[in-house]
Amino acid sequence: MPAVNGLPWWYFHKAQTGTALDEKPLQAVDPGGRVWNEIGPQRAIGCVVYPACEIAAPGLVKHLDGDRFTLGEPSMEQSERVKTLSSLMIAGGLKAPQKPRIRDEIWVKLWGNCSFNPVSALTGATLDAIGNDPESRALVHAIMTEVKSVGEAIGVRFSVPIEKRIDGAAAIVGHKPSTRQDIEAGRPLEIDPLVTAVLELAEGLGIETPALAHVAALLKLQAETLGLYSRG
């Protein structure tokens, strides 16, 4: 169960998008399909992680908000293995609903990660500061609009309006997304699953994403300059 931000390596297993992407690995997160071939996508369970946390010190994670971990099969089936896992997590005090359309959940989370995360990484601003600054909010809105177009082209349903998604992130006061936390701690950045993978899909689908592409270019250059990212 890869509990990751961004698009997971198993994404197009039994995705039924009707495109040439089906049953193929995402090169941005799994170059050459090594994980796909060695582990096998049939073994994967989808998990979307919603809690906002900070690494306060090595081995110490500070929980800020949220306790929901949405689970789902790549095949969109209601399986016993996911039901069992969900029950165990609920027994431990977490919210762990099983959703057949787990990819919709992935993209709603990705919406924030590929927009707020790069802007925060580049500026050092918190979620609420970005969401309440008119110009930064407009940039986030533009990126989300582009990402929505990419997701919808492969069958994703966005049930939350863009403004509501932005408001939800802006309501988390004082929190810096994981990408900014990684910069401040000198850790490698997870740019590829959050940003590069979306750009890979957009290119393959022939969808223009200028706002995301420009922000991604700045973020990659910043991370390379800091020694926290290497282009494959």
Secondary structure, DSSP 8 states (H G I E B T S, - for coil): --B-SS--TTTTTT---SSTTTT---TTTSGGGHHHHHT-GGG--EEEE--EEEEEETTEEEEEE--BEEEE-TT----HHHHHHHHHHHHTT-B--B-S-HHHHHHHHHHHHTTHHHHHHHH---HHHHHHSHHHHHHHHHHHHHHHHHHHHTT----S-HHHHHHHHHTSTT---HHHHHHHHT----HIIIIIHHHHHHHHHT---HHHHHHHHHHHHHHHHTTS----
